[in-house]
Amino acid sequence: MNNIQTCPVCGVTVSGSVVRFSNGSSGSPARLFARVCQYAKKTGCINTDPEKIGEIKAEDAYGTDPMPKGIG
C-alpha cells in the first residue's frame, strides 16, 4: 500500500517518489523542490528532506537559479 500525501502548501500529491502536479505530467520530489518548494518556503511543506528530494538536475528547474547549498 502506497503512502499518499497531499502537501497543504501547494496541493500536490506525493506517492513514494512520484509527484502528481495539478497540470502536466508527473514528476519527482527533486523537480517539485526545484520548481516550487525552494521558493515557497512555507511551514507545512512536505518536500524538505534532502534525502527524499534526491539529486536535482538542470532539467528539473524552470530557469537557471542556483540550488540552495546542501540540496542537489
N, CA, C and O atoms as a Tripos MOL2 file, in Angstrom:
@<TRIPOS>MOLECULE
protein
  288   287    72     0     0
PROTEIN
NO_CHARGES

@<TRIPOS>ATOM
      1 N           0.8450   -1.1900    0.0000 N.3       1 MET1
      2 CA          0.0000    0.0000    0.0000 C.3       1 MET1
      3 C           0.8840    1.2450    0.0000 C.2       1 MET1
      4 O           1.7880    1.3650    0.8270 O.2       1 MET1
      5 N           0.6260    2.1710   -0.9240 N.am      2 ASN2
      6 CA          1.3960    3.4010   -1.0020 C.3       2 ASN2
      7 C           0.9180    4.4090    0.0220 C.2       2 ASN2
      8 O          -0.2690    4.4930    0.3380 O.2       2 ASN2
      9 N           1.8630    5.1620    0.5260 N.am      3 ASN3
     10 CA          1.5470    6.2380    1.4440 C.3       3 ASN3
     11 C           1.3870    7.5060    0.6100 C.2       3 ASN3
     12 O           2.3810    8.1210    0.2240 O.2       3 ASN3
     13 N           0.1650    7.8980    0.3320 N.am      4 ILE4
     14 CA         -0.0980    9.0880   -0.4680 C.3       4 ILE4
     15 C          -0.2670   10.2730    0.4640 C.2       4 ILE4
     16 O          -1.0780   10.2490    1.3890 O.2       4 ILE4
     17 N           0.5200   11.3160    0.2010 N.am      5 GLN5
     18 CA          0.4420   12.5430    0.9910 C.3       5 GLN5
     19 C           0.0390   13.6940    0.0830 C.2       5 GLN5
     20 O           0.3960   13.7170   -1.0950 O.2       5 GLN5
     21 N          -0.7000   14.6430    0.6280 N.am      6 THR6
     22 CA         -1.0350   15.8690   -0.0840 C.3       6 THR6
     23 C          -0.4020   17.0250    0.6620 C.2       6 THR6
     24 O          -0.5900   17.1760    1.8690 O.2       6 THR6
     25 N           0.3450   17.8350   -0.0590 N.am      7 CYS7
     26 CA          1.0160   18.9710    0.5720 C.3       7 CYS7
     27 C           0.0010   20.0730    0.8660 C.2       7 CYS7
     28 O          -0.7080   20.5110   -0.0390 O.2       7 CYS7
     29 N          -0.0790   20.5290    2.1220 N.am      8 PRO8
     30 CA         -1.0160   21.5900    2.4630 C.3       8 PRO8
     31 C          -0.5920   22.9500    1.9050 C.2       8 PRO8
     32 O          -1.3940   23.8830    1.8740 O.2       8 PRO8
     33 N           0.6540   23.0650    1.4700 N.am      9 VAL9
     34 CA          1.1570   24.3350    0.9430 C.3       9 VAL9
     35 C           0.8010   24.5060   -0.5310 C.2       9 VAL9
     36 O           0.2470   25.5340   -0.9220 O.2       9 VAL9
     37 N           1.1190   23.4940   -1.3570 N.am     10 CYS10
     38 CA          0.9230   23.6520   -2.8030 C.3      10 CYS10
     39 C          -0.1300   22.7190   -3.3920 C.2      10 CYS10
     40 O          -0.5280   22.8950   -4.5440 O.2      10 CYS10
     41 N          -0.5850   21.7330   -2.6270 N.am     11 GLY11
     42 CA         -1.6550   20.8610   -3.0770 C.3      11 GLY11
     43 C          -1.2570   19.6730   -3.9270 C.2      11 GLY11
     44 O          -2.1310   18.9140   -4.3470 O.2      11 GLY11
     45 N           0.0360   19.4760   -4.2030 N.am     12 VAL12
     46 CA          0.4430   18.3030   -4.9760 C.3      12 VAL12
     47 C           0.2460   17.0470   -4.1450 C.2      12 VAL12
     48 O           0.2190   17.0980   -2.9150 O.2      12 VAL12
     49 N           0.1090   15.9220   -4.8290 N.am     13 THR13
     50 CA          0.0770   14.6490   -4.1260 C.3      13 THR13
     51 C           1.3840   13.9190   -4.3950 C.2      13 THR13
     52 O           1.9160   13.9480   -5.5050 O.2      13 THR13
     53 N           1.8850   13.2650   -3.3590 N.am     14 VAL14
     54 CA          3.1390   12.5320   -3.4450 C.3      14 VAL14
     55 C           2.8690   11.0980   -3.0230 C.2      14 VAL14
     56 O           2.3420   10.8400   -1.9400 O.2      14 VAL14
     57 N           3.2370   10.1760   -3.8940 N.am     15 SER15
     58 CA          3.1040    8.7510   -3.6160 C.3      15 SER15
     59 C           4.4680    8.1180   -3.8490 C.2      15 SER15
     60 O           4.8640    7.8840   -4.9910 O.2      15 SER15
     61 N           5.1810    7.8430   -2.7690 N.am     16 GLY16
     62 CA          6.5460    7.3280   -2.8930 C.3      16 GLY16
     63 C           7.4400    8.3770   -3.5120 C.2      16 GLY16
     64 O           7.6410    9.4450   -2.9340 O.2      16 GLY16
     65 N           7.9810    8.0830   -4.6850 N.am     17 SER17
     66 CA          8.8590    9.0380   -5.3620 C.3      17 SER17
     67 C           8.1790    9.6750   -6.5670 C.2      17 SER17
     68 O           8.8490   10.2430   -7.4290 O.2      17 SER17
     69 N           6.8460    9.5830   -6.6330 N.am     18 VAL18
     70 CA          6.0990   10.1710   -7.7430 C.3      18 VAL18
     71 C           5.2730   11.3440   -7.2310 C.2      18 VAL18
     72 O           4.4910   11.2120   -6.2890 O.2      18 VAL18
     73 N           5.4650   12.4940   -7.8740 N.am     19 VAL19
     74 CA          4.7280   13.7090   -7.5270 C.3      19 VAL19
     75 C           3.7140   13.9750   -8.6320 C.2      19 VAL19
     76 O           4.0670   13.9970   -9.8110 O.2      19 VAL19
     77 N           2.4780   14.1730   -8.2590 N.am     20 ARG20
     78 CA          1.4290   14.4800   -9.2320 C.3      20 ARG20
     79 C           1.0590   15.9540   -9.0890 C.2      20 ARG20
     80 O           0.5050   16.3870   -8.0780 O.2      20 ARG20
     81 N           1.3860   16.7040  -10.1320 N.am     21 PHE21
     82 CA          1.0880   18.1320  -10.1740 C.3      21 PHE21
     83 C          -0.3580   18.3350  -10.6300 C.2      21 PHE21
     84 O          -0.9760   17.4080  -11.1530 O.2      21 PHE21
     85 N          -0.8990   19.5380  -10.4370 N.am     22 SER22
     86 CA         -2.2760   19.7990  -10.8510 C.3      22 SER22
     87 C          -2.4060   19.8260  -12.3710 C.2      22 SER22
     88 O          -3.4810   19.5450  -12.9020 O.2      22 SER22
     89 N          -1.3360   20.1560  -13.0720 N.am     23 ASN23
     90 CA         -1.3210   20.1770  -14.5360 C.3      23 ASN23
     91 C          -0.0620   19.5000  -15.0420 C.2      23 ASN23
     92 O           0.9690   19.5080  -14.3690 O.2      23 ASN23
     93 N          -0.1460   18.9220  -16.2150 N.am     24 GLY24
     94 CA          1.0340   18.3320  -16.8330 C.3      24 GLY24
     95 C           1.3380   16.9370  -16.3210 C.2      24 GLY24
     96 O           0.5490   16.3150  -15.6090 O.2      24 GLY24
     97 N           2.5140   16.4740  -16.7130 N.am     25 SER25
     98 CA          2.9220   15.1230  -16.3390 C.3      25 SER25
     99 C           3.4010   15.0690  -14.8950 C.2      25 SER25
    100 O           3.6630   16.0950  -14.2670 O.2      25 SER25
    101 N           3.5080   13.8570  -14.3910 N.am     26 SER26
    102 CA          4.0110   13.6880  -13.0280 C.3      26 SER26
    103 C           5.5080   13.9630  -13.0040 C.2      26 SER26
    104 O           6.1570   14.0360  -14.0470 O.2      26 SER26
    105 N           6.0390   14.1130  -11.8070 N.am     27 GLY27
    106 CA          7.4560   14.4130  -11.6620 C.3      27 GLY27
    107 C           8.0270   13.7570  -10.4280 C.2      27 GLY27
    108 O           7.4640   12.8030   -9.8900 O.2      27 GLY27
    109 N           9.1410   14.2780   -9.9940 N.am     28 SER28
    110 CA          9.8620   13.7300   -8.8480 C.3      28 SER28
    111 C           9.9090   14.7590   -7.7240 C.2      28 SER28
    112 O           9.6160   15.9340   -7.9480 O.2      28 SER28
    113 N          10.2740   14.3300   -6.5190 N.am     29 PRO29
    114 CA         10.4670   15.2890   -5.4380 C.3      29 PRO29
    115 C          11.5230   16.3440   -5.7910 C.2      29 PRO29
    116 O          11.4080   17.4950   -5.3700 O.2      29 PRO29
    117 N          12.5460   15.9630   -6.5590 N.am     30 ALA30
    118 CA         13.5750   16.9210   -6.9720 C.3      30 ALA30
    119 C          12.9740   18.0050   -7.8640 C.2      30 ALA30
    120 O          13.2670   19.1880   -7.6890 O.2      30 ALA30
    121 N          12.1410   17.6050   -8.8110 N.am     31 ARG31
    122 CA         11.5030   18.5800   -9.7060 C.3      31 ARG31
    123 C          10.5630   19.4950   -8.9190 C.2      31 ARG31
    124 O          10.5340   20.7030   -9.1520 O.2      31 ARG31
    125 N           9.8010   18.9260   -7.9940 N.am     32 LEU32
    126 CA          8.9100   19.7300   -7.1570 C.3      32 LEU32
    127 C           9.7080   20.7530   -6.3650 C.2      32 LEU32
    128 O           9.3230   21.9200   -6.2910 O.2      32 LEU32
    129 N          10.8250   20.3220   -5.7690 N.am     33 PHE33
    130 CA         11.6420   21.2420   -4.9940 C.3      33 PHE33
    131 C          12.2060   22.3440   -5.8810 C.2      33 PHE33
    132 O          12.1660   23.5190   -5.5150 O.2      33 PHE33
    133 N          12.7310   21.9700   -7.0450 N.am     34 ALA34
    134 CA         13.3490   22.9370   -7.9450 C.3      34 ALA34
    135 C          12.3570   23.9730   -8.4580 C.2      34 ALA34
    136 O          12.7250   25.1240   -8.6950 O.2      34 ALA34
    137 N          11.1090   23.5730   -8.6300 N.am     35 ARG35
    138 CA         10.1180   24.4720   -9.2240 C.3      35 ARG35
    139 C           9.2140   25.1790   -8.2210 C.2      35 ARG35
    140 O           8.6740   26.2430   -8.5230 O.2      35 ARG35
    141 N           9.0440   24.6070   -7.0390 N.am     36 VAL36
    142 CA          8.0790   25.1800   -6.0940 C.3      36 VAL36
    143 C           8.6570   25.3930   -4.6990 C.2      36 VAL36
    144 O           8.7210   26.5220   -4.2120 O.2      36 VAL36
    145 N           9.0740   24.3120   -4.0640 N.am     37 CYS37
    146 CA          9.3940   24.3300   -2.6360 C.3      37 CYS37
    147 C          10.5080   25.2970   -2.2560 C.2      37 CYS37
    148 O          10.4250   25.9530   -1.2190 O.2      37 CYS37
    149 N          11.5530   25.3950   -3.0810 N.am     38 GLN38
    150 CA         12.6560   26.2790   -2.7210 C.3      38 GLN38
    151 C          12.2190   27.7430   -2.6940 C.2      38 GLN38
    152 O          12.8620   28.5680   -2.0450 O.2      38 GLN38
    153 N          11.1370   28.0680   -3.3880 N.am     39 TYR39
    154 CA         10.6380   29.4410   -3.4180 C.3      39 TYR39
    155 C           9.5290   29.6660   -2.3940 C.2      39 TYR39
    156 O           9.4630   30.7300   -1.7780 O.2      39 TYR39
    157 N           8.6650   28.6820   -2.2070 N.am     40 ALA40
    158 CA          7.5230   28.8420   -1.3020 C.3      40 ALA40
    159 C           7.9730   29.0200    0.1380 C.2      40 ALA40
    160 O           7.5060   29.9310    0.8220 O.2      40 ALA40
    161 N           8.8630   28.1730    0.6030 N.am     41 LYS41
    162 CA          9.4230   28.2540    1.9580 C.3      41 LYS41
    163 C           8.3540   28.4750    3.0240 C.2      41 LYS41
    164 O           8.4950   29.3490    3.8790 O.2      41 LYS41
    165 N           7.2960   27.6860    2.9720 N.am     42 LYS42
    166 CA          6.2140   27.8330    3.9420 C.3      42 LYS42
    167 C           6.1800   26.6520    4.8940 C.2      42 LYS42
    168 O           6.5080   25.5230    4.5290 O.2      42 LYS42
    169 N           5.7780   26.9370    6.1160 N.am     43 THR43
    170 CA          5.6070   25.8940    7.1190 C.3      43 THR43
    171 C           4.5600   24.9000    6.6310 C.2      43 THR43
    172 O           3.5050   25.2920    6.1330 O.2      43 THR43
    173 N           4.8550   23.6290    6.7740 N.am     44 GLY44
    174 CA          3.9240   22.5920    6.3640 C.3      44 GLY44
    175 C           4.3090   21.9020    5.0710 C.2      44 GLY44
    176 O           3.7330   20.8690    4.7280 O.2      44 GLY44
    177 N           5.2810   22.4560    4.3410 N.am     45 CYS45
    178 CA          5.7370   21.8290    3.0990 C.3      45 CYS45
    179 C           6.2210   20.4140    3.4120 C.2      45 CYS45
    180 O           6.9920   20.2150    4.3510 O.2      45 CYS45
    181 N           5.7730   19.4320    2.6290 N.am     46 ILE46
    182 CA          6.1420   18.0350    2.8840 C.3      46 ILE46
    183 C           7.3720   17.6040    2.0950 C.2      46 ILE46
    184 O           7.7670   16.4400    2.1650 O.2      46 ILE46
    185 N           7.9850   18.5190    1.3450 N.am     47 ASN47
    186 CA          9.1080   18.1700    0.4750 C.3      47 ASN47
    187 C          10.3520   18.9690    0.8640 C.2      47 ASN47
    188 O          10.8510   19.7800    0.0830 O.2      47 ASN47
    189 N          10.8440   18.7290    2.0810 N.am     48 THR48
    190 CA         12.0030   19.4880    2.5610 C.3      48 THR48
    191 C          13.1920   18.6250    2.9600 C.2      48 THR48
    192 O          14.2520   19.1600    3.2830 O.2      48 THR48
    193 N          13.0430   17.3140    2.9440 N.am     49 ASP49
    194 CA         14.1100   16.4080    3.3690 C.3      49 ASP49
    195 C          15.0580   16.1210    2.2010 C.2      49 ASP49
    196 O          14.6550   15.4780    1.2320 O.2      49 ASP49
    197 N          16.3200   16.5900    2.2760 N.am     50 PRO50
    198 CA         17.2690   16.3730    1.1730 C.3      50 PRO50
    199 C          17.4260   14.9030    0.7900 C.2      50 PRO50
    200 O          17.6460   14.5940   -0.3810 O.2      50 PRO50
    201 N          17.3160   13.9970    1.7550 N.am     51 GLU51
    202 CA         17.4350   12.5640    1.4570 C.3      51 GLU51
    203 C          16.2960   12.0880    0.5500 C.2      51 GLU51
    204 O          16.5050   11.2430   -0.3200 O.2      51 GLU51
    205 N          15.1060   12.6260    0.7540 N.am     52 LYS52
    206 CA         13.9540   12.2270   -0.0540 C.3      52 LYS52
    207 C          13.8870   12.9880   -1.3740 C.2      52 LYS52
    208 O          13.3830   12.4730   -2.3710 O.2      52 LYS52
    209 N          14.3980   14.2140   -1.3740 N.am     53 ILE53
    210 CA         14.3970   15.0250   -2.5940 C.3      53 ILE53
    211 C          15.3380   14.4210   -3.6300 C.2      53 ILE53
    212 O          14.9920   14.3150   -4.8070 O.2      53 ILE53
    213 N          16.5150   14.0310   -3.1930 N.am     54 GLY54
    214 CA         17.4870   13.4380   -4.1070 C.3      54 GLY54
    215 C          18.2220   14.4810   -4.9280 C.2      54 GLY54
    216 O          18.2160   15.6700   -4.6080 O.2      54 GLY54
    217 N          18.8520   14.0130   -5.9880 N.am     55 GLU55
    218 CA         19.6610   14.8870   -6.8420 C.3      55 GLU55
    219 C          18.7670   15.7510   -7.7210 C.2      55 GLU55
    220 O          17.8590   15.2520   -8.3860 O.2      55 GLU55
    221 N          19.0360   17.0470   -7.7150 N.am     56 ILE56
    222 CA         18.2960   17.9730   -8.5630 C.3      56 ILE56
    223 C          19.1270   18.2180   -9.8160 C.2      56 ILE56
    224 O          20.2820   18.6370   -9.7380 O.2      56 ILE56
    225 N          18.5300   17.9550  -10.9600 N.am     57 LYS57
    226 CA         19.2110   18.1110  -12.2430 C.3      57 LYS57
    227 C          18.7750   19.4100  -12.9030 C.2      57 LYS57
    228 O          17.7330   19.9700  -12.5610 O.2      57 LYS57
    229 N          19.5710   19.8830  -13.8450 N.am     58 ALA58
    230 CA         19.2750   21.1410  -14.5310 C.3      58 ALA58
    231 C          17.8770   21.1370  -15.1430 C.2      58 ALA58
    232 O          17.1850   22.1550  -15.1100 O.2      58 ALA58
    233 N          17.4600   20.0120  -15.6960 N.am     59 GLU59
    234 CA         16.1490   19.9610  -16.3440 C.3      59 GLU59
    235 C          14.9840   19.9710  -15.3540 C.2      59 GLU59
    236 O          13.8350   20.1340  -15.7630 O.2      59 GLU59
    237 N          15.2610   19.8020  -14.0670 N.am     60 ASP60
    238 CA         14.2040   19.8680  -13.0560 C.3      60 ASP60
    239 C          13.7240   21.2980  -12.8380 C.2      60 ASP60
    240 O          12.5590   21.5150  -12.5080 O.2      60 ASP60
    241 N          14.5930   22.2570  -13.0160 N.am     61 ALA61
    242 CA         14.2720   23.6580  -12.7520 C.3      61 ALA61
    243 C          13.7130   24.3360  -14.0000 C.2      61 ALA61
    244 O          13.9410   23.8810  -15.1210 O.2      61 ALA61
    245 N          12.9820   25.4240  -13.7940 N.am     62 TYR62
    246 CA         12.4800   26.2240  -14.9110 C.3      62 TYR62
    247 C          13.5860   27.0820  -15.4980 C.2      62 TYR62
    248 O          13.7230   27.1900  -16.7170 O.2      62 TYR62
    249 N          14.3780   27.6960  -14.6150 N.am     63 GLY63
    250 CA         15.3910   28.6370  -15.0660 C.3      63 GLY63
    251 C          16.7760   28.2350  -14.6430 C.2      63 GLY63
    252 O          17.0910   27.0490  -14.5360 O.2      63 GLY63
    253 N          17.5980   29.2250  -14.4040 N.am     64 THR64
    254 CA         18.9940   28.9590  -14.0610 C.3      64 THR64
    255 C          19.3050   29.3040  -12.6170 C.2      64 THR64
    256 O          20.4720   29.4740  -12.2630 O.2      64 THR64
    257 N          18.2770   29.4100  -11.7690 N.am     65 ASP65
    258 CA         18.5130   29.7190  -10.3600 C.3      65 ASP65
    259 C          19.3760   28.6330   -9.7330 C.2      65 ASP65
    260 O          19.1140   27.4460   -9.9280 O.2      65 ASP65
    261 N          20.4000   29.0230   -8.9850 N.am     66 PRO66
    262 CA         21.2080   28.0040   -8.3170 C.3      66 PRO66
    263 C          20.4050   27.3270   -7.2100 C.2      66 PRO66
    264 O          19.5490   27.9470   -6.5810 O.2      66 PRO66
    265 N          20.6890   26.0640   -6.9840 N.am     67 MET67
    266 CA         20.0450   25.3330   -5.9070 C.3      67 MET67
    267 C          20.6660   25.7450   -4.5820 C.2      67 MET67
    268 O          21.8610   26.0350   -4.5350 O.2      67 MET67
    269 N          19.8950   25.7800   -3.5150 N.am     68 PRO68
    270 CA         20.4410   26.1100   -2.1960 C.3      68 PRO68
    271 C          21.5170   25.1110   -1.7950 C.2      68 PRO68
    272 O          21.4800   23.9500   -2.2030 O.2      68 PRO68
    273 N          22.4650   25.5630   -1.0040 N.am     69 LYS69
    274 CA         23.5300   24.6830   -0.5290 C.3      69 LYS69
    275 C          22.9310   23.5230    0.2500 C.2      69 LYS69
    276 O          21.9750   23.6930    1.0060 O.2      69 LYS69
    277 N          23.5080   22.3380    0.0530 N.am     70 GLY70
    278 CA         23.0410   21.1530    0.7490 C.3      70 GLY70
    279 C          21.9410   20.4100    0.0160 C.2      70 GLY70
    280 O          21.5680   19.3080    0.4160 O.2      70 GLY70
    281 N          21.4160   20.9960   -1.0540 N.am     71 ILE71
    282 CA         20.3730   20.3540   -1.8500 C.3      71 ILE71
    283 C          20.9210   20.1660   -3.2600 C.2      71 ILE71
    284 O          21.4980   21.0870   -3.8380 O.2      71 ILE71
    285 N          20.7400   18.9830   -3.8000 N.am     72 GLY72
    286 CA         21.1380   18.7270   -5.1890 C.3      72 GLY72
    287 C          22.4810   18.2660   -5.2930 C.2      72 GLY72
    288 O          22.9610   18.0070   -6.3960 O.2      72 GLY72
@<TRIPOS>BOND
     1     1     2 1
     2     2     3 1
     3     3     4 2
     4     3     5 am
     5     5     6 1
     6     6     7 1
     7     7     8 2
     8     7     9 am
     9     9    10 1
    10    10    11 1
    11    11    12 2
    12    11    13 am
    13    13    14 1
    14    14    15 1
    15    15    16 2
    16    15    17 am
    17    17    18 1
    18    18    19 1
    19    19    20 2
    20    19    21 am
    21    21    22 1
    22    22    23 1
    23    23    24 2
    24    23    25 am
    25    25    26 1
    26    26    27 1
    27    27    28 2
    28    27    29 am
    29    29    30 1
    30    30    31 1
    31    31    32 2
    32    31    33 am
    33    33    34 1
    34    34    35 1
    35    35    36 2
    36    35    37 am
    37    37    38 1
    38    38    39 1
    39    39    40 2
    40    39    41 am
    41    41    42 1
    42    42    43 1
    43    43    44 2
    44    43    45 am
    45    45    46 1
    46    46    47 1
    47    47    48 2
    48    47    49 am
    49    49    50 1
    50    50    51 1
    51    51    52 2
    52    51    53 am
    53    53    54 1
    54    54    55 1
    55    55    56 2
    56    55    57 am
    57    57    58 1
    58    58    59 1
    59    59    60 2
    60    59    61 am
    61    61    62 1
    62    62    63 1
    63    63    64 2
    64    63    65 am
    65    65    66 1
    66    66    67 1
    67    67    68 2
    68    67    69 am
    69    69    70 1
    70    70    71 1
    71    71    72 2
    72    71    73 am
    73    73    74 1
    74    74    75 1
    75    75    76 2
    76    75    77 am
    77    77    78 1
    78    78    79 1
    79    79    80 2
    80    79    81 am
    81    81    82 1
    82    82    83 1
    83    83    84 2
    84    83    85 am
    85    85    86 1
    86    86    87 1
    87    87    88 2
    88    87    89 am
    89    89    90 1
    90    90    91 1
    91    91    92 2
    92    91    93 am
    93    93    94 1
    94    94    95 1
    95    95    96 2
    96    95    97 am
    97    97    98 1
    98    98    99 1
    99    99   100 2
   100    99   101 am
   101   101   102 1
   102   102   103 1
   103   103   104 2
   104   103   105 am
   105   105   106 1
   106   106   107 1
   107   107   108 2
   108   107   109 am
   109   109   110 1
   110   110   111 1
   111   111   112 2
   112   111   113 am
   113   113   114 1
   114   114   115 1
   115   115   116 2
   116   115   117 am
   117   117   118 1
   118   118   119 1
   119   119   120 2
   120   119   121 am
   121   121   122 1
   122   122   123 1
   123   123   124 2
   124   123   125 am
   125   125   126 1
   126   126   127 1
   127   127   128 2
   128   127   129 am
   129   129   130 1
   130   130   131 1
   131   131   132 2
   132   131   133 am
   133   133   134 1
   134   134   135 1
   135   135   136 2
   136   135   137 am
   137   137   138 1
   138   138   139 1
   139   139   140 2
   140   139   141 am
   141   141   142 1
   142   142   143 1
   143   143   144 2
   144   143   145 am
   145   145   146 1
   146   146   147 1
   147   147   148 2
   148   147   149 am
   149   149   150 1
   150   150   151 1
   151   151   152 2
   152   151   153 am
   153   153   154 1
   154   154   155 1
   155   155   156 2
   156   155   157 am
   157   157   158 1
   158   158   159 1
   159   159   160 2
   160   159   161 am
   161   161   162 1
   162   162   163 1
   163   163   164 2
   164   163   165 am
   165   165   166 1
   166   166   167 1
   167   167   168 2
   168   167   169 am
   169   169   170 1
   170   170   171 1
   171   171   172 2
   172   171   173 am
   173   173   174 1
   174   174   175 1
   175   175   176 2
   176   175   177 am
   177   177   178 1
   178   178   179 1
   179   179   180 2
   180   179   181 am
   181   181   182 1
   182   182   183 1
   183   183   184 2
   184   183   185 am
   185   185   186 1
   186   186   187 1
   187   187   188 2
   188   187   189 am
   189   189   190 1
   190   190   191 1
   191   191   192 2
   192   191   193 am
   193   193   194 1
   194   194   195 1
   195   195   196 2
   196   195   197 am
   197   197   198 1
   198   198   199 1
   199   199   200 2
   200   199   201 am
   201   201   202 1
   202   202   203 1
   203   203   204 2
   204   203   205 am
   205   205   206 1
   206   206   207 1
   207   207   208 2
   208   207   209 am
   209   209   210 1
   210   210   211 1
   211   211   212 2
   212   211   213 am
   213   213   214 1
   214   214   215 1
   215   215   216 2
   216   215   217 am
   217   217   218 1
   218   218   219 1
   219   219   220 2
   220   219   221 am
   221   221   222 1
   222   222   223 1
   223   223   224 2
   224   223   225 am
   225   225   226 1
   226   226   227 1
   227   227   228 2
   228   227   229 am
   229   229   230 1
   230   230   231 1
   231   231   232 2
   232   231   233 am
   233   233   234 1
   234   234   235 1
   235   235   236 2
   236   235   237 am
   237   237   238 1
   238   238   239 1
   239   239   240 2
   240   239   241 am
   241   241   242 1
   242   242   243 1
   243   243   244 2
   244   243   245 am
   245   245   246 1
   246   246   247 1
   247   247   248 2
   248   247   249 am
   249   249   250 1
   250   250   251 1
   251   251   252 2
   252   251   253 am
   253   253   254 1
   254   254   255 1
   255   255   256 2
   256   255   257 am
   257   257   258 1
   258   258   259 1
   259   259   260 2
   260   259   261 am
   261   261   262 1
   262   262   263 1
   263   263   264 2
   264   263   265 am
   265   265   266 1
   266   266   267 1
   267   267   268 2
   268   267   269 am
   269   269   270 1
   270   270   271 1
   271   271   272 2
   272   271   273 am
   273   273   274 1
   274   274   275 1
   275   275   276 2
   276   275   277 am
   277   277   278 1
   278   278   279 1
   279   279   280 2
   280   279   281 am
   281   281   282 1
   282   282   283 1
   283   283   284 2
   284   283   285 am
   285   285   286 1
   286   286   287 1
   287   287   288 2
@<TRIPOS>SUBSTRUCTURE
     1 MET1         2 RESIDUE 1 A MET
     2 ASN2         6 RESIDUE 1 A ASN
     3 ASN3        10 RESIDUE 1 A ASN
     4 ILE4        14 RESIDUE 1 A ILE
     5 GLN5        18 RESIDUE 1 A GLN
     6 THR6        22 RESIDUE 1 A THR
     7 CYS7        26 RESIDUE 1 A CYS
     8 PRO8        30 RESIDUE 1 A PRO
     9 VAL9        34 RESIDUE 1 A VAL
    10 CYS10       38 RESIDUE 1 A CYS
    11 GLY11       42 RESIDUE 1 A GLY
    12 VAL12       46 RESIDUE 1 A VAL
    13 THR13       50 RESIDUE 1 A THR
    14 VAL14       54 RESIDUE 1 A VAL
    15 SER15       58 RESIDUE 1 A SER
    16 GLY16       62 RESIDUE 1 A GLY
    17 SER17       66 RESIDUE 1 A SER
    18 VAL18       70 RESIDUE 1 A VAL
    19 VAL19       74 RESIDUE 1 A VAL
    20 ARG20       78 RESIDUE 1 A ARG
    21 PHE21       82 RESIDUE 1 A PHE
    22 SER22       86 RESIDUE 1 A SER
    23 ASN23       90 RESIDUE 1 A ASN
    24 GLY24       94 RESIDUE 1 A GLY
    25 SER25       98 RESIDUE 1 A SER
    26 SER26      102 RESIDUE 1 A SER
    27 GLY27      106 RESIDUE 1 A GLY
    28 SER28      110 RESIDUE 1 A SER
    29 PRO29      114 RESIDUE 1 A PRO
    30 ALA30      118 RESIDUE 1 A ALA
    31 ARG31      122 RESIDUE 1 A ARG
    32 LEU32      126 RESIDUE 1 A LEU
    33 PHE33      130 RESIDUE 1 A PHE
    34 ALA34      134 RESIDUE 1 A ALA
    35 ARG35      138 RESIDUE 1 A ARG
    36 VAL36      142 RESIDUE 1 A VAL
    37 CYS37      146 RESIDUE 1 A CYS
    38 GLN38      150 RESIDUE 1 A GLN
    39 TYR39      154 RESIDUE 1 A TYR
    40 ALA40      158 RESIDUE 1 A ALA
    41 LYS41      162 RESIDUE 1 A LYS
    42 LYS42      166 RESIDUE 1 A LYS
    43 THR43      170 RESIDUE 1 A THR
    44 GLY44      174 RESIDUE 1 A GLY
    45 CYS45      178 RESIDUE 1 A CYS
    46 ILE46      182 RESIDUE 1 A ILE
    47 ASN47      186 RESIDUE 1 A ASN
    48 THR48      190 RESIDUE 1 A THR
    49 ASP49      194 RESIDUE 1 A ASP
    50 PRO50      198 RESIDUE 1 A PRO
    51 GLU51      202 RESIDUE 1 A GLU
    52 LYS52      206 RESIDUE 1 A LYS
    53 ILE53      210 RESIDUE 1 A ILE
    54 GLY54      214 RESIDUE 1 A GLY
    55 GLU55      218 RESIDUE 1 A GLU
    56 ILE56      222 RESIDUE 1 A ILE
    57 LYS57      226 RESIDUE 1 A LYS
    58 ALA58      230 RESIDUE 1 A ALA
    59 GLU59      234 RESIDUE 1 A GLU
    60 ASP60      238 RESIDUE 1 A ASP
    61 ALA61      242 RESIDUE 1 A ALA
    62 TYR62      246 RESIDUE 1 A TYR
    63 GLY63      250 RESIDUE 1 A GLY
    64 THR64      254 RESIDUE 1 A THR
    65 ASP65      258 RESIDUE 1 A ASP
    66 PRO66      262 RESIDUE 1 A PRO
    67 MET67      266 RESIDUE 1 A MET
    68 PRO68      270 RESIDUE 1 A PRO
    69 LYS69      274 RESIDUE 1 A LYS
    70 GLY70      278 RESIDUE 1 A GLY
    71 ILE71      282 RESIDUE 1 A ILE
    72 GLY72      286 RESIDUE 1 A GLY
